[in-house]
């Protein structure tokens, strides 16, 4: 045995028996925590966990932090109960644990709810960091998701911190199959039939020239009203998130086709 370990054991023998056992429990708890953190870090880097939780880098980091936090709570509670068992009679200890559990359940109900919802968000993948969502009536970009709260950066630059337990309804603007890129045309009523035929005939051609357009458009009259002029709506579907880029190109494309047919567009 090395002189260093021999000196530690000699000092350990000088500690009174009850405190010696308490110190031993504390040392074992610290060692367990150190080993547990290393294992969690190794598991967090595994490909299987990434596949199971569909993890991005941000969610992987949050999941790792959550596991360490839960492990810390379990180690801390186990250590405290074990240390109290050396100082308090078993009957009184059971009463203490029961009263503490009841008080914790009542007082920390909202906190527990926040943590449970945070855990579900991590695995269900309802939204991710940098996605645009609407939470609690506020539209913004998700900046951070942790076990208890979600941080949302509003459109005016404000930061909204929402407890996860209060997120009941969520709108995610960053996911979907398509984005609407509708355009409206005002023409003379006498040209409605001609314009409709022209636009319907060239709908497939537009698919080849406008890559962000995902299917042939549909020409309708939304209001169902007739006067000297009539408003037609071209219902167009763009690739998701590409509507803003497609709409100006679509307006120009339709305008050129109508000008070639000498159709007058009204303001």
Secondary structure, 3 states (H helix, E strand, C coil): CCHHHHHHHHHHHHCCHHHHHHHHHHHHHHHHHHHHHHHHHHHHCCHHHHHHHCCCHHHHHHHHHHHHHHHHHHHHHHHHHHHHHHHCCHHHHHHHHHHHHHHHHHHCHHHHHHHHHHHHHHHHCCCCCCCEEEECCEEEEEEEECCCEEEEEECCCCEEEEEHHHCCCEEECCCCCEEECCEEEEEEHHHHHHHHHHHHHCHHHHHHHCCCECCCCEEECCCCCCCCEEEEEEECEEECCCHHHHHHHHHHHHHHHHHHCCCCECC
